[in-house]
Amino acid sequence: MIFGRPQNLVLAAVTGVFNVIVLVLAALVPPIVIPAVVVGAVNLALAAIIAVVAYQPPTLLPGDTFTVQTPKGQPNYETTVAEPPRADAPPVVAGGG
């Protein structure tokens, strides 16, 4: 996710904006002609960068607190990541209730 949005939406937005720029350049007088191979290569490069950024694995560091989501109707739990080799603290009900 990038800026809280799924990767496919970010990719579509970036591709759309890039292609609008290419169309505007082609509509100028005299037109600025960009070869299709270059447009495709830039789109592919942008897609690769977005994929690398969006699909980074989540990381938790010692001292980070996280919430364990449970099914609806059950309380969520919070726990804190411990320094290895210690075990994490037992989860407690989120919100102290």
N, C-alpha and C positions, 0 to 999 in steps of 0.2 A: 504494500500500500504506500502511496505517496500522498502527502497532505490529507490523509484520511480517505482517499479515494482509491478504488480498485485499479489495478494495473491496466486493465483494458480501457477504462474511461480516460486515464491519463494518456495512454498511447493514442487513442482516437482524437483527443483534443490537440495534442502536439502535432500529429499528422495532419489534421484539418487546418490548423493555423499555418503550418509550413506550406501546405498546398495552396492556401489562399495567397500567401506571399508570392509563390511561383506564378499563380494566375495574374496577380496584379502586375508583376514585372513583365509578363507577356502582353498585357493590355496597354502598356505604356507606348508612346510614340516617340521615337522608334522603339520597337519591342526589344526587350532584353531576352534573348533566347537561351534557355538553359537546357542542355541535352537531357533526354529522358534517363540516360544511364546515371547522370549526376544526381538527378532528383531521386531516383531509386536508391542510389548508394547512401545519400544523406538520410532518407527515410529509414533505411535498414540500420544505419549507425544510431540514429535516435531511438529506434525500437530496442536495440541491444542495450543501450545505456539505461533506458527505462526499465527493462527487464532485470538488469543487474541491481538497480536501486530498489525496485519493488519486491524482489524475491530474496532479500537478505533474511537470514534466519533470525528469529527473535533471540535476544540475549538477556540474561539476568546476571547481575554481578552480586558478589557478597554484600549484604546490607540492603539489597533491593526488596521491597515488599510487593507482593502480588496477590491478586484475588483469584480464588478458585471458584469458577462459575458452576453452579449446581442446577438441576432441573427446577422449573417453576414450582413454587410452593415450598421449596426447601431453602434454608439459609445458605448464603454464600460464605466462604471462609477466606481468611487472610493468613499469610505466613510470610516469613522473612528468610531470605537465602542466607545460609550460614557460611563462614569461612571453612573451606575444606581442611581437614577431613571430618569436621563436625557435621552432624545431621542438622537439617533445618528444624526450627522450632515447630512444635505441633500446631496445626491450624486452629485458629479461633474464629468464632462467628464474626463476620464483617460488621462493622458499625458498633461493636461492643454489645449487641443485643442478642 
